Amino acid sequence: MPRMILLGVGTGLPDIDRENTHMVWDGPGGPLLIDAGGSTYQRLLKAGLDPAGVDGGPMLRAVLLTHSHTDHINGLPALIFSMRLAGRTEPLTVYGLEPTLAIMQRVIEAFHQEQYAVPIEWVPINAGDSLELGEGWRLHTALTAHSRPCLASSFEHSETGRALVYSCDTEPCEAVAALAECATILIHEAATAEAFPGHTSPRQAGEVAAKAGVGRLVLVHYSPRWTLPEEQALAEVRAGGFGGVAEIGRELQVLEL
């Protein structure tokens, strides 16, 4: 069954029990990593996935970098280093907006990893592009409202209409709301207690989920310390008008479709 595994659910400043927000699609076309924050290689192993593909499981196929802020890309150099040490030689495809890939390429170059990194195939994409994943699944993208160019993503099945949408970093905007329309699961950031440029509060996330008519809302890029306590955050979601299933995302949580 296709699933998204939350490898980290915290804000740009991690908590003791919350890593920077990133996740992996474990379904057709995957495993496909969305961003790489912190200890990604180890977290993939904890999720039961083998990024190097040396222990019999499917190797990590690709990475989608949503944008170039540090907490979303800082784990990639270590990831490609660890995969090479584990014995992987096959290239890793990395998708992203051209400005994001340009910054990431400079970061990789600065590490001078030489032969101690798997080769990368850089594939620029534009907001609105979609990727064929197989078995009726497609990945759709949209531009968010953030301080740097940033991509939201939707994993949608053409026949059943099942869809999982990830807002990534954004303030409420029409493009993300349209992507989330009638989604089975909406993974939405909730980084700030109040409305703040480039980010979303729990109440605003509730408003987006209610307007889009989603079935389930999962808050990520969230911290009970830096945002709001959990009970208060969920109360704010309800105050935003969302009456469906709402929850705080957990480290290594599995969301099945």
C-alpha positions in Angstrom: 0.0 0.0 0.0 1.4 3.4 -0.9 2.5 5.4 2.1 4.3 8.5 3.2 6.7 8.2 6.1 7.4 11.3 8.2 11.2 11.3 8.9 11.1 14.6 10.8 8.2 16.9 11.8 9.9 19.8 13.6 10.5 23.4 12.8 13.7 25.0 11.4 15.0 24.8 15.0 14.7 21.1 16.0 13.3 20.0 19.4 14.9 17.2 21.4 12.4 14.8 19.9 11.6 16.5 16.5 14.0 16.7 13.6 13.7 19.2 10.7 10.7 18.3 8.6 11.3 15.9 5.7 9.6 12.7 4.5 9.7 9.8 2.1 7.2 8.5 -0.4 7.2 4.7 -0.2 5.0 3.8 -3.1 5.1 3.6 -6.9 8.1 5.5 -8.3 9.7 5.5 -4.9 11.3 5.5 -2.5 11.3 9.3 -3.2 12.6 11.6 -0.5 11.1 15.0 0.0 13.9 17.2 1.3 16.8 16.0 3.4 17.0 17.5 6.9 19.7 16.4 9.4 20.1 12.6 10.0 18.3 11.4 6.9 20.3 8.3 6.2 19.7 6.9 9.7 16.1 7.9 9.7 15.5 6.1 6.4 17.0 3.0 8.0 14.8 3.4 11.0 11.8 3.6 8.6 12.8 0.2 7.2 14.2 1.5 4.0 17.7 1.0 2.6 18.9 4.1 0.8 22.0 2.5 -0.6 20.1 -0.6 -1.8 22.8 -3.0 -0.6 20.8 -5.1 1.8 18.1 -6.4 -0.6 15.6 -3.6 -0.3 14.7 -1.0 -3.0 17.3 1.8 -3.0 16.4 5.4 -2.7 15.3 6.4 -6.3 15.1 10.2 -6.1 14.9 13.3 -4.0 12.6 16.3 -4.4 14.1 19.4 -2.9 11.2 21.8 -2.1 13.4 24.9 -1.6 16.8 26.0 -0.5 16.4 26.9 3.2 19.0 25.2 5.3 16.6 22.9 7.3 15.3 21.4 4.1 18.7 20.6 2.4 21.3 20.3 5.1 21.2 16.5 5.1 21.8 15.9 1.5 25.7 16.0 1.5 25.8 13.5 4.4 23.2 11.3 2.7 25.1 10.9 -0.6 28.3 10.4 1.4 26.8 7.7 3.6 25.2 5.9 0.6 28.6 5.8 -1.1 30.3 4.4 2.0 27.6 1.7 2.1 28.6 0.7 -1.4 26.1 2.4 -3.7 27.5 3.5 -7.0 24.2 4.1 -8.9 23.3 7.8 -9.4 20.7 9.6 -7.4 18.1 11.8 -9.2 17.5 15.1 -7.5 14.5 17.2 -8.6 14.0 20.9 -7.8 13.5 24.4 -9.0 16.5 25.7 -10.8 17.4 28.3 -8.1 17.2 25.5 -5.5 19.4 23.1 -7.4 22.0 25.9 -8.1 22.4 26.5 -4.4 22.5 22.8 -3.6 25.2 22.2 -6.3 27.4 24.9 -4.7 26.9 23.3 -1.3 27.9 19.9 -2.6 30.9 21.3 -4.4 32.1 23.0 -1.1 32.3 19.6 0.6 34.9 18.3 -1.9 33.6 14.8 -1.4 35.3 13.5 -4.5 34.8 9.8 -4.9 33.1 9.5 -1.5 29.6 10.5 -2.7 27.1 8.9 -5.1 26.8 10.8 -8.4 23.8 13.0 -8.7 21.6 13.6 -11.8 20.2 17.1 -11.4 16.8 17.5 -12.9 15.2 21.0 -12.9 11.4 21.2 -12.7 9.0 24.1 -12.7 6.0 24.7 -10.5 3.0 23.1 -12.1 5.1 20.2 -13.5 4.0 16.6 -12.8 6.0 13.4 -12.7 4.7 9.9 -13.7 5.2 7.5 -10.8 3.5 4.4 -12.1 0.5 2.3 -11.3 -1.8 5.3 -11.9 0.1 7.6 -9.4 1.4 11.0 -10.4 3.3 13.7 -8.5 2.0 17.2 -9.1 3.6 20.4 -7.9 2.6 24.0 -7.2 4.4 27.2 -6.1 3.8 28.1 -2.4 3.9 31.6 -0.8 7.2 31.5 1.0 10.3 33.7 1.3 12.1 31.6 -1.3 10.7 29.8 -4.3 9.2 26.6 -2.8 7.2 23.7 -4.1 4.1 22.0 -2.6 3.5 18.5 -3.8 0.5 16.1 -4.4 0.7 12.4 -4.8 -2.6 11.5 -6.7 -4.0 8.3 -8.1 -5.8 8.9 -11.4 -8.5 6.2 -11.0 -9.4 6.3 -7.3 -8.8 10.0 -6.7 -6.9 9.2 -3.6 -4.4 12.0 -2.9 -1.8 13.0 -0.3 -0.8 16.6 -0.4 2.2 18.3 1.4 2.1 22.1 1.6 5.7 22.5 2.5 6.6 26.0 3.8 4.0 28.5 2.9 1.5 31.0 4.1 -2.1 30.2 3.1 -2.3 30.7 -0.7 -4.6 29.7 -3.6 -2.1 27.5 -5.3 -1.7 25.2 -2.3 -5.5 25.3 -1.5 -6.2 24.2 -5.1 -3.7 21.4 -4.9 -5.3 20.2 -1.6 -8.9 20.2 -2.9 -10.6 17.0 -1.6 -7.3 15.4 -0.6 -7.4 12.2 1.4 -4.6 13.5 3.6 -3.2 17.0 3.8 0.2 17.3 5.5 0.4 21.0 6.3 3.0 23.2 8.0 2.0 24.9 11.2 5.2 26.7 12.3 3.9 29.9 13.9 1.3 30.6 16.6 -0.1 33.6 14.7 -0.3 34.6 11.0 3.3 35.3 9.8 4.6 36.0 6.3 5.7 32.8 4.6 4.4 30.5 7.2 1.0 29.1 8.5 -0.5 29.0 12.0 -2.5 26.0 13.2 -5.7 28.0 12.9 -4.9 28.9 9.3 -4.1 25.3 8.6 -7.5 24.4 9.8 -9.0 27.0 7.6 -7.2 25.7 4.5 -8.2 22.1 5.3 -11.8 23.1 5.8 -12.0 25.1 2.6 -10.3 22.3 0.6 -12.6 19.6 2.1 -9.8 17.2 3.0 -10.3 14.1 5.0 -7.4 14.2 7.3 -5.0 17.0 8.4 -1.5 16.3 9.8 0.5 19.2 11.2 4.2 19.3 10.5 7.0 21.9 10.7 5.5 22.3 14.1 6.9 22.5 17.7 5.0 22.5 20.9 7.8 24.8 22.3 8.1 27.2 19.4 4.6 27.2 18.0 1.9 26.2 20.6 1.3 23.3 23.0 -0.3 20.4 21.2 -3.8 20.7 22.7 -3.9 24.4 22.0 -2.7 23.8 18.4 -5.4 21.3 17.8 -8.0 23.6 19.3 -6.8 26.3 16.9 -7.3 23.9 14.0 -10.9 23.4 15.1 -11.3 27.2 15.5 -10.3 27.5 11.9 -13.4 25.5 11.0 -11.9 22.0 10.3 -14.1 19.2 11.6 -12.3 16.2 10.2 -9.5 14.1 11.6 -6.7 16.4 12.8 -3.5 15.4 14.5 0.1 16.4 15.2 2.6 14.6 13.0 5.0 12.3 14.7 8.5 11.2 14.0 8.6 8.1 11.7 4.7 8.1 11.5 3.4 6.2 8.6 0.5 7.7 6.6 -1.1 5.0 4.3 -3.2 5.7 1.3 
